[in-house]
Amino acid sequence: MRLYTRLEGLDDVLKELREVEKEAKHEVVNVLREETWKVVEDAKGRAPKDTGAMARGIRRSVSAKKLTATISAGGKVGGVDTYYAQFVEFGTKNMPAQPFFFPACRAHEEEIGRALSDALAKLVEGGGR
């Protein structure tokens, strides 16, 4: 013989959890947008500037669906292909490395982690509503 039980009021709890999930996703996206912009600006400031195209090519995108942020350097900028960003960052046998991209990323890692933790903690404590 099996035993069964029924929980009353669970629908309300699940609804509230779904709302918190939506708010949490929204907060994560906001933090990623704000904080990764700082990384982009830092990397642009560190980048060597012969023509400035490489610095202008440093970009970021934030995916609300995947809750990710991507920062990139290189690619086409105003008709100029800045593929050489990787050579500047890592150097070649004929040119020493001039790191600008990864130092900027590393400089903001803890700050981004703290901002995400703070935003989510605020939500959990009920301060986000």
GIURGI-V437242 format. One record per backbone hydrogen bond with DSSP energy under -0.5 kcal/mol. CO is the residue of the C=O (numbers start at 0). NH is the residue of the N-H. Records with the same first field share a line. If there is no record, write none. Layout:
BEGIN
CO->NH / NH
END
This chain:
BEGIN
5->7
8->12
9->13
10->14
11->15
12->16
13->17
14->18
15->19
16->20
17->21
18->22
19->23
20->24
21->25
22->26
23->27
24->28
25->29
26->30
27->31
28->32
29->33
30->34
31->35
32->36
33->37
34->38
35->39
36->40
37->41
38->42
39->43
40->44
41->45
42->46
47->49
51->55
52->56
54->57
56->58
58->71
60->69
61->63
62->66 / 67
67->62
69->60
71->58
74->81
76->79
78->80
79->76 / 81
81->84
82->85
83->87
84->88
85->89
86->90
87->97
91->94
94->91
99->103
100->104
101->105
102->106
103->107
104->107 / 108
105->108
107->111
108->112
109->113
110->114
111->115
112->116
113->117
114->118
115->119
116->120
117->121
118->122
119->123
120->124
121->126 / 127
122->125
125->128
END
